[in-house]
Amino acid sequence: MKYFLKCWKHYADFKGRARRKEYWMFLLFSTIISTILTIALNIAQVVEALNSPDGNPFKMIREGQMFNGSDAVSIIFCIILAYGMTSLLPTLAVVVRRLHDIGRKGTWILLLLVPMLLMCIFYFNMFSLAIAVGTGIAVFVVNIALTVLYIVLGCIDGQKGENQYGPNPKEVEAINNEQ
């Protein structure tokens, strides 16, 4: 939990280095929070569907009316949106610091823009089935490749000693713990 809070304290700090433990603990707690919120949203949607006015819960699902003004669903959805927006900057910062720890430039994070650009092409070309299918497949493949890349980058041990981005955070932490 200490590393999760550390990332929030340094939410816009793109300088320096982040050790593996900080990177993975932040991602772990963020994933747990997102999962709990998503489960709460799904439960609220199911309860709303079961309490549908005509007694047919599947009609609302079939007609895409899951967000028809229910207070619980709307509130939980807004909380998810707010958490996602507020955690974006700390997530980007810890990823950049992690990249620095292994000696890579923070600009590697721009690779994350590739799936976003592909998604824009996908949504703006829905009138063309060939483009939509091709872009959808490309988005899937790029997302898988980037996920594997960031898992690998997150597992690589940081550079020993000081590098161009600062001192090794593992060594600094060890020195602080001895004192």
FIKOLZA-1660 file (N, C-alpha, C; in steps of 0.1 Angstrom, whole numbers, plus 5000, padded with zeros to 4 digits):
% residues 179
   i   px   py   pz ch aa at
   1 5008 4988 5000  A  M  N
   1 5000 5000 5000  A  M CA
   1 5009 5013 5000  A  M  C
   2 5020 5011 5006  A  K  N
   2 5030 5023 5007  A  K CA
   2 5034 5028 4993  A  K  C
   3 5036 5018 4984  A  Y  N
   3 5040 5022 4971  A  Y CA
   3 5029 5028 4963  A  Y  C
   4 5017 5023 4965  A  F  N
   4 5005 5029 4958  A  F CA
   4 5003 5043 4962  A  F  C
   5 5004 5046 4975  A  L  N
   5 5003 5060 4980  A  L CA
   5 5014 5068 4976  A  L  C
   6 5026 5063 4974  A  K  N
   6 5038 5070 4970  A  K CA
   6 5035 5075 4955  A  K  C
   7 5029 5067 4947  A  C  N
   7 5026 5071 4933  A  C CA
   7 5016 5082 4933  A  C  C
   8 5007 5082 4942  A  W  N
   8 4997 5093 4943  A  W CA
   8 5003 5106 4948  A  W  C
   9 5013 5105 4957  A  K  N
   9 5020 5117 4962  A  K CA
   9 5028 5123 4951  A  K  C
  10 5034 5114 4942  A  H  N
  10 5042 5119 4931  A  H CA
  10 5035 5117 4918  A  H  C
  11 5022 5122 4918  A  Y  N
  11 5013 5119 4907  A  Y CA
  11 5017 5125 4894  A  Y  C
  12 5025 5136 4894  A  A  N
  12 5029 5143 4882  A  A CA
  12 5044 5143 4881  A  A  C
  13 5051 5134 4888  A  D  N
  13 5065 5134 4888  A  D CA
  13 5070 5124 4877  A  D  C
  14 5074 5130 4866  A  F  N
  14 5079 5122 4855  A  F CA
  14 5094 5121 4855  A  F  C
  15 5101 5126 4865  A  K  N
  15 5115 5125 4866  A  K CA
  15 5119 5115 4876  A  K  C
  16 5131 5110 4875  A  G  N
  16 5136 5100 4884  A  G CA
  16 5132 5086 4880  A  G  C
  17 5133 5077 4890  A  R  N
  17 5132 5063 4887  A  R CA
  17 5122 5056 4897  A  R  C
  18 5115 5046 4892  A  A  N
  18 5106 5038 4900  A  A CA
  18 5110 5023 4900  A  A  C
  19 5112 5017 4911  A  R  N
  19 5116 5003 4911  A  R CA
  19 5104 4994 4907  A  R  C
  20 5107 4982 4905  A  R  N
  20 5096 4972 4901  A  R CA
  20 5085 4972 4911  A  R  C
  21 5089 4971 4924  A  K  N
  21 5079 4970 4934  A  K CA
  21 5069 4981 4934  A  K  C
  22 5074 4993 4932  A  E  N
  22 5065 5005 4932  A  E CA
  22 5055 5004 4920  A  E  C
  23 5061 5000 4908  A  Y  N
  23 5053 4999 4896  A  Y CA
  23 5042 4989 4897  A  Y  C
  24 5046 4977 4902  A  W  N
  24 5036 4966 4902  A  W CA
  24 5026 4968 4914  A  W  C
  25 5030 4973 4925  A  M  N
  25 5020 4976 4936  A  M CA
  25 5010 4987 4932  A  M  C
  26 5015 4997 4925  A  F  N
  26 5005 5007 4920  A  F CA
  26 4995 5001 4910  A  F  C
  27 5000 4993 4901  A  L  N
  27 4991 4986 4891  A  L CA
  27 4982 4976 4898  A  L  C
  28 4987 4969 4908  A  L  N
  28 4979 4959 4915  A  L CA
  28 4967 4966 4922  A  L  C
  29 4970 4976 4930  A  F  N
  29 4960 4983 4937  A  F CA
  29 4950 4990 4928  A  F  C
  30 4955 4996 4917  A  S  N
  30 4946 5003 4908  A  S CA
  30 4937 4993 4901  A  S  C
  31 4942 4981 4898  A  T  N
  31 4934 4970 4892  A  T CA
  31 4924 4965 4902  A  T  C
  32 4927 4964 4914  A  I  N
  32 4918 4959 4925  A  I CA
  32 4906 4969 4926  A  I  C
  33 4910 4982 4927  A  I  N
  33 4900 4993 4928  A  I CA
  33 4891 4993 4916  A  I  C
  34 4896 4992 4904  A  S  N
  34 4888 4992 4892  A  S CA
  34 4879 4980 4891  A  S  C
  35 4884 4968 4895  A  T  N
  35 4876 4956 4895  A  T CA
  35 4865 4957 4904  A  T  C
  36 4867 4962 4916  A  I  N
  36 4856 4964 4926  A  I CA
  36 4846 4973 4921  A  I  C
  37 4850 4984 4915  A  L  N
  37 4840 4994 4910  A  L CA
  37 4832 4988 4898  A  L  C
  38 4839 4980 4889  A  T  N
  38 4832 4974 4878  A  T CA
  38 4822 4963 4883  A  T  C
  39 4826 4956 4893  A  I  N
  39 4817 4946 4898  A  I CA
  39 4804 4953 4904  A  I  C
  40 4807 4964 4911  A  A  N
  40 4796 4971 4917  A  A CA
  40 4787 4977 4906  A  A  C
  41 4792 4982 4895  A  L  N
  41 4785 4986 4884  A  L CA
  41 4776 4975 4878  A  L  C
  42 4783 4964 4876  A  N  N
  42 4775 4952 4870  A  N CA
  42 4764 4948 4879  A  N  C
  43 4766 4948 4892  A  I  N
  43 4755 4944 4901  A  I CA
  43 4744 4954 4900  A  I  C
  44 4747 4967 4900  A  A  N
  44 4737 4977 4899  A  A CA
  44 4729 4976 4886  A  A  C
  45 4736 4972 4875  A  Q  N
  45 4729 4971 4863  A  Q CA
  45 4720 4958 4863  A  Q  C
  46 4724 4948 4869  A  V  N
  46 4716 4936 4870  A  V CA
  46 4704 4939 4879  A  V  C
  47 4706 4945 4890  A  V  N
  47 4694 4949 4899  A  V CA
  47 4685 4958 4891  A  V  C
  48 4690 4967 4884  A  E  N
  48 4681 4976 4876  A  E CA
  48 4673 4968 4865  A  E  C
  49 4680 4959 4859  A  A  N
  49 4674 4951 4848  A  A CA
  49 4663 4942 4855  A  A  C
  50 4666 4936 4867  A  L  N
  50 4656 4928 4873  A  L CA
  50 4644 4936 4878  A  L  C
  51 4646 4948 4881  A  N  N
  51 4635 4957 4885  A  N CA
  51 4629 4965 4874  A  N  C
  52 4630 4960 4862  A  S  N
  52 4625 4967 4850  A  S CA
  52 4610 4968 4851  A  S  C
  53 4604 4979 4846  A  P  N
  53 4590 4981 4847  A  P CA
  53 4581 4970 4842  A  P  C
  54 4585 4964 4831  A  D  N
  54 4576 4954 4825  A  D CA
  54 4579 4940 4829  A  D  C
  55 4589 4938 4839  A  G  N
  55 4592 4925 4845  A  G CA
  55 4600 4917 4836  A  G  C
  56 4605 4922 4825  A  N  N
  56 4614 4914 4816  A  N CA
  56 4628 4920 4816  A  N  C
  57 4637 4914 4824  A  P  N
  57 4650 4920 4826  A  P CA
  57 4659 4919 4813  A  P  C
  58 4656 4910 4804  A  F  N
  58 4664 4908 4792  A  F CA
  58 4660 4918 4781  A  F  C
  59 4648 4924 4782  A  K  N
  59 4644 4934 4772  A  K CA
  59 4653 4946 4773  A  K  C
  60 4656 4951 4785  A  M  N
  60 4664 4963 4787  A  M CA
  60 4678 4960 4781  A  M  C
  61 4684 4948 4784  A  I  N
  61 4697 4944 4779  A  I CA
  61 4697 4944 4764  A  I  C
  62 4687 4937 4759  A  R  N
  62 4686 4936 4744  A  R CA
  62 4685 4949 4737  A  R  C
  63 4678 4958 4743  A  E  N
  63 4675 4971 4737  A  E CA
  63 4686 4982 4741  A  E  C
  64 4696 4977 4748  A  G  N
  64 4707 4986 4752  A  G CA
  64 4703 4998 4761  A  G  C
  65 4694 4995 4770  A  Q  N
  65 4689 5005 4779  A  Q CA
  65 4694 5003 4793  A  Q  C
  66 4706 4999 4795  A  M  N
  66 4711 4997 4808  A  M CA
  66 4714 5010 4816  A  M  C
  67 4716 5021 4809  A  F  N
  67 4718 5034 4815  A  F CA
  67 4706 5042 4813  A  F  C
  68 4695 5039 4819  A  N  N
  68 4683 5047 4816  A  N CA
  68 4679 5056 4828  A  N  C
  69 4689 5060 4836  A  G  N
  69 4686 5070 4846  A  G CA
  69 4686 5065 4860  A  G  C
  70 4690 5052 4862  A  S  N
  70 4690 5047 4876  A  S CA
  70 4701 5054 4883  A  S  C
  71 4698 5059 4896  A  D  N
  71 4707 5066 4904  A  D CA
  71 4719 5058 4907  A  D  C
  72 4718 5046 4911  A  A  N
  72 4729 5037 4915  A  A CA
  72 4739 5035 4903  A  A  C
  73 4733 5032 4892  A  V  N
  73 4742 5029 4880  A  V CA
  73 4749 5042 4876  A  V  C
  74 4742 5053 4876  A  S  N
  74 4748 5066 4872  A  S CA
  74 4759 5070 4881  A  S  C
  75 4756 5068 4894  A  I  N
  75 4766 5073 4904  A  I CA
  75 4779 5064 4903  A  I  C
  76 4777 5051 4902  A  I  N
  76 4788 5042 4901  A  I CA
  76 4796 5044 4888  A  I  C
  77 4789 5047 4878  A  F  N
  77 4795 5050 4865  A  F CA
  77 4804 5062 4866  A  F  C
  78 4798 5073 4872  A  C  N
  78 4806 5085 4874  A  C CA
  78 4818 5083 4883  A  C  C
  79 4817 5075 4893  A  I  N
  79 4828 5072 4902  A  I CA
  79 4839 5065 4894  A  I  C
  80 4835 5055 4885  A  I  N
  80 4845 5048 4877  A  I CA
  80 4852 5058 4867  A  I  C
  81 4844 5067 4861  A  L  N
  81 4849 5077 4852  A  L CA
  81 4859 5086 4859  A  L  C
  82 4855 5090 4871  A  A  N
  82 4863 5100 4879  A  A CA
  82 4876 5093 4883  A  A  C
  83 4876 5080 4888  A  Y  N
  83 4888 5073 4892  A  Y CA
  83 4897 5071 4880  A  Y  C
  84 4891 5067 4869  A  G  N
  84 4899 5066 4857  A  G CA
  84 4906 5078 4852  A  G  C
  85 4899 5089 4853  A  M  N
  85 4905 5102 4849  A  M CA
  85 4916 5107 4859  A  M  C
  86 4913 5105 4872  A  T  N
  86 4923 5110 4882  A  T CA
  86 4935 5100 4883  A  T  C
  87 4933 5088 4879  A  S  N
  87 4945 5079 4880  A  S CA
  87 4953 5078 4868  A  S  C
  88 4949 5085 4857  A  L  N
  88 4956 5085 4845  A  L CA
  88 4970 5091 4846  A  L  C
  89 4971 5103 4852  A  L  N
  89 4984 5110 4854  A  L CA
  89 4994 5102 4863  A  L  C
  90 4989 5097 4874  A  P  N
  90 4999 5089 4882  A  P CA
  90 5003 5076 4876  A  P  C
  91 4994 5070 4868  A  T  N
  91 4998 5058 4860  A  T CA
  91 5008 5061 4850  A  T  C
  92 5006 5072 4842  A  L  N
  92 5016 5075 4832  A  L CA
  92 5029 5079 4839  A  L  C
  93 5029 5086 4850  A  A  N
  93 5041 5090 4857  A  A CA
  93 5049 5078 4862  A  A  C
  94 5042 5068 4868  A  V  N
  94 5050 5056 4873  A  V CA
  94 5055 5048 4862  A  V  C
  95 5048 5047 4850  A  V  N
  95 5053 5040 4839  A  V CA
  95 5066 5047 4833  A  V  C
  96 5065 5060 4832  A  V  N
  96 5077 5067 4827  A  V CA
  96 5089 5065 4837  A  V  C
  97 5086 5067 4850  A  R  N
  97 5097 5065 4860  A  R CA
  97 5103 5050 4859  A  R  C
  98 5094 5041 4857  A  R  N
  98 5098 5027 4856  A  R CA
  98 5107 5025 4843  A  R  C
  99 5103 5031 4832  A  L  N
  99 5111 5031 4820  A  L CA
  99 5125 5037 4823  A  L  C
 100 5125 5048 4830  A  H  N
 100 5138 5054 4834  A  H CA
 100 5146 5045 4842  A  H  C
 101 5140 5037 4851  A  D  N
 101 5148 5028 4860  A  D CA
 101 5155 5017 4851  A  D  C
 102 5150 5013 4840  A  I  N
 102 5157 5003 4832  A  I CA
 102 5165 5010 4821  A  I  C
 103 5166 5023 4822  A  G  N
 103 5175 5030 4812  A  G CA
 103 5168 5034 4799  A  G  C
 104 5155 5034 4798  A  R  N
 104 5148 5037 4786  A  R CA
 104 5142 5051 4787  A  R  C
 105 5140 5058 4776  A  K  N
 105 5134 5071 4776  A  K CA
 105 5119 5070 4779  A  K  C
 106 5114 5080 4786  A  G  N
 106 5100 5080 4789  A  G CA
 106 5091 5082 4777  A  G  C
 107 5097 5086 4766  A  T  N
 107 5089 5087 4753  A  T CA
 107 5084 5073 4748  A  T  C
 108 5089 5063 4754  A  W  N
 108 5083 5049 4750  A  W CA
 108 5068 5049 4753  A  W  C
 109 5064 5057 4763  A  I  N
 109 5050 5057 4767  A  I CA
 109 5041 5061 4755  A  I  C
 110 5047 5068 4745  A  L  N
 110 5039 5072 4734  A  L CA
 110 5034 5060 4726  A  L  C
 111 5040 5048 4728  A  L  N
 111 5035 5036 4721  A  L CA
 111 5021 5034 4725  A  L  C
 112 5016 5039 4737  A  L  N
 112 5003 5037 4741  A  L CA
 112 4993 5044 4732  A  L  C
 113 4998 5054 4725  A  L  N
 113 4989 5062 4716  A  L CA
 113 4985 5054 4703  A  L  C
 114 4993 5044 4700  A  V  N
 114 4990 5036 4688  A  V CA
 114 4976 5030 4688  A  V  C
 115 4972 5022 4699  A  P  N
 115 4959 5017 4699  A  P CA
 115 4948 5027 4700  A  P  C
 116 4951 5039 4706  A  M  N
 116 4941 5050 4706  A  M CA
 116 4938 5055 4692  A  M  C
 117 4949 5057 4685  A  L  N
 117 4948 5061 4671  A  L CA
 117 4940 5051 4662  A  L  C
 118 4943 5038 4664  A  L  N
 118 4937 5028 4657  A  L CA
 118 4922 5027 4661  A  L  C
 119 4919 5030 4674  A  M  N
 119 4905 5030 4678  A  M CA
 119 4897 5041 4671  A  M  C
 120 4904 5053 4670  A  C  N
 120 4897 5064 4663  A  C CA
 120 4894 5060 4648  A  C  C
 121 4904 5054 4642  A  I  N
 121 4902 5049 4628  A  I CA
 121 4890 5040 4627  A  I  C
 122 4890 5031 4637  A  F  N
 122 4879 5020 4638  A  F CA
 122 4865 5027 4639  A  F  C
 123 4864 5037 4648  A  Y  N
 123 4851 5043 4651  A  Y CA
 123 4847 5052 4640  A  Y  C
 124 4856 5059 4633  A  F  N
 124 4852 5068 4623  A  F CA
 124 4851 5061 4609  A  F  C
 125 4854 5048 4608  A  N  N
 125 4852 5041 4596  A  N CA
 125 4842 5029 4597  A  N  C
 126 4832 5031 4605  A  M  N
 126 4823 5020 4607  A  M CA
 126 4815 5017 4595  A  M  C
 127 4814 5027 4585  A  F  N
 127 4807 5025 4573  A  F CA
 127 4813 5015 4564  A  F  C
 128 4826 5013 4566  A  S  N
 128 4833 5003 4558  A  S CA
 128 4836 4991 4566  A  S  C
 129 4830 4980 4563  A  L  N
 129 4832 4968 4570  A  L CA
 129 4846 4963 4569  A  L  C
 130 4853 4964 4558  A  A  N
 130 4866 4959 4556  A  A CA
 130 4876 4967 4565  A  A  C
 131 4874 4980 4565  A  I  N
 131 4883 4989 4574  A  I CA
 131 4880 4986 4588  A  I  C
 132 4867 4985 4592  A  A  N
 132 4864 4983 4606  A  A CA
 132 4869 4969 4611  A  A  C
 133 4868 4959 4603  A  V  N
 133 4873 4946 4607  A  V CA
 133 4888 4946 4608  A  V  C
 134 4895 4952 4598  A  G  N
 134 4909 4952 4598  A  G CA
 134 4915 4960 4609  A  G  C
 135 4909 4972 4612  A  T  N
 135 4913 4980 4623  A  T CA
 135 4910 4973 4636  A  T  C
 136 4899 4967 4638  A  G  N
 136 4896 4960 4650  A  G CA
 136 4906 4949 4653  A  G  C
 137 4910 4941 4643  A  I  N
 137 4921 4931 4644  A  I CA
 137 4934 4938 4648  A  I  C
 138 4937 4949 4641  A  A  N
 138 4950 4956 4644  A  A CA
 138 4950 4961 4659  A  A  C
 139 4939 4966 4663  A  V  N
 139 4938 4971 4677  A  V CA
 139 4940 4960 4687  A  V  C
 140 4934 4948 4684  A  F  N
 140 4936 4937 4693  A  F CA
 140 4951 4932 4693  A  F  C
 141 4957 4931 4682  A  V  N
 141 4971 4927 4681  A  V CA
 141 4980 4937 4687  A  V  C
 142 4978 4950 4685  A  V  N
 142 4987 4960 4691  A  V CA
 142 4985 4960 4706  A  V  C
 143 4973 4959 4711  A  N  N
 143 4971 4959 4725  A  N CA
 143 4977 4947 4732  A  N  C
 144 4977 4935 4725  A  I  N
 144 4983 4923 4731  A  I CA
 144 4999 4925 4731  A  I  C
 145 5004 4931 4720  A  A  N
 145 5018 4933 4719  A  A CA
 145 5023 4943 4729  A  A  C
 146 5015 4954 4731  A  L  N
 146 5019 4964 4741  A  L CA
 146 5018 4959 4755  A  L  C
 147 5008 4951 4758  A  T  N
 147 5006 4945 4771  A  T CA
 147 5018 4936 4774  A  T  C
 148 5022 4928 4765  A  V  N
 148 5034 4919 4767  A  V CA
 148 5046 4928 4769  A  V  C
 149 5048 4938 4761  A  L  N
 149 5060 4947 4762  A  L CA
 149 5060 4954 4776  A  L  C
 150 5049 4959 4780  A  Y  N
 150 5049 4966 4793  A  Y CA
 150 5051 4956 4805  A  Y  C
 151 5046 4944 4803  A  I  N
 151 5049 4933 4814  A  I CA
 151 5064 4930 4814  A  I  C
 152 5070 4929 4802  A  V  N
 152 5084 4926 4802  A  V CA
 152 5092 4937 4808  A  V  C
 153 5089 4950 4804  A  L  N
 153 5096 4961 4809  A  L CA
 153 5094 4963 4824  A  L  C
 154 5082 4958 4829  A  G  N
 154 5080 4959 4843  A  G CA
 154 5087 4948 4851  A  G  C
 155 5092 4938 4844  A  C  N
 155 5099 4927 4851  A  C CA
 155 5114 4928 4850  A  C  C
 156 5119 4937 4841  A  I  N
 156 5134 4938 4840  A  I CA
 156 5139 4945 4852  A  I  C
 157 5150 4940 4858  A  D  N
 157 5156 4947 4869  A  D CA
 157 5162 4960 4865  A  D  C
 158 5161 4970 4874  A  G  N
 158 5166 4983 4871  A  G CA
 158 5181 4983 4870  A  G  C
 159 5186 4994 4863  A  Q  N
 159 5201 4995 4862  A  Q CA
 159 5207 4997 4875  A  Q  C
 160 5218 4990 4877  A  K  N
 160 5226 4991 4890  A  K CA
 160 5232 5005 4890  A  K  C
 161 5233 5010 4902  A  G  N
 161 5239 5024 4904  A  G CA
 161 5231 5035 4898  A  G  C
 162 5237 5046 4896  A  E  N
 162 5230 5058 4891  A  E CA
 162 5230 5057 4876  A  E  C
 163 5220 5061 4870  A  N  N
 163 5219 5063 4855  A  N CA
 163 5216 5078 4852  A  N  C
 164 5213 5081 4840  A  Q  N
 164 5210 5095 4836  A  Q CA
 164 5198 5100 4842  A  Q  C
 165 5189 5092 4848  A  Y  N
 165 5177 5096 4853  A  Y CA
 165 5177 5097 4868  A  Y  C
 166 5188 5094 4875  A  G  N
 166 5189 5095 4889  A  G CA
 166 5195 5083 4896  A  G  C
 167 5195 5083 4909  A  P  N
 167 5201 5071 4916  A  P CA
 167 5191 5060 4916  A  P  C
 168 5197 5048 4918  A  N  N
 168 5189 5036 4919  A  N CA
 168 5180 5036 4931  A  N  C
 169 5166 5036 4929  A  P  N
 169 5157 5037 4941  A  P CA
 169 5158 5026 4950  A  P  C
 170 5162 5014 4946  A  K  N
 170 5164 5002 4954  A  K CA
 170 5175 5005 4964  A  K  C
 171 5186 5010 4959  A  E  N
 171 5198 5013 4967  A  E CA
 171 5195 5025 4977  A  E  C
 172 5188 5035 4972  A  V  N
 172 5184 5046 4981  A  V CA
 172 5175 5041 4992  A  V  C
 173 5166 5033 4989  A  E  N
 173 5157 5027 4999  A  E CA
 173 5164 5019 5009  A  E  C
 174 5174 5011 5005  A  A  N
 174 5182 5002 5014  A  A CA
 174 5190 5011 5023  A  A  C
 175 5196 5022 5018  A  I  N
 175 5204 5031 5027  A  I CA
 175 5195 5038 5037  A  I  C
 176 5183 5042 5033  A  N  N
 176 5173 5048 5042  A  N CA
 176 5168 5038 5053  A  N  C
 177 5167 5026 5049  A  N  N
 177 5163 5016 5059  A  N CA
 177 5173 5012 5069  A  N  C
 178 5186 5014 5065  A  E  N
 178 5197 5011 5075  A  E CA
 178 5198 5022 5085  A  E  C
 179 5194 5034 5082  A  Q  N
 179 5196 5045 5091  A  Q CA
 179 5186 5046 5101  A  Q  C
% end
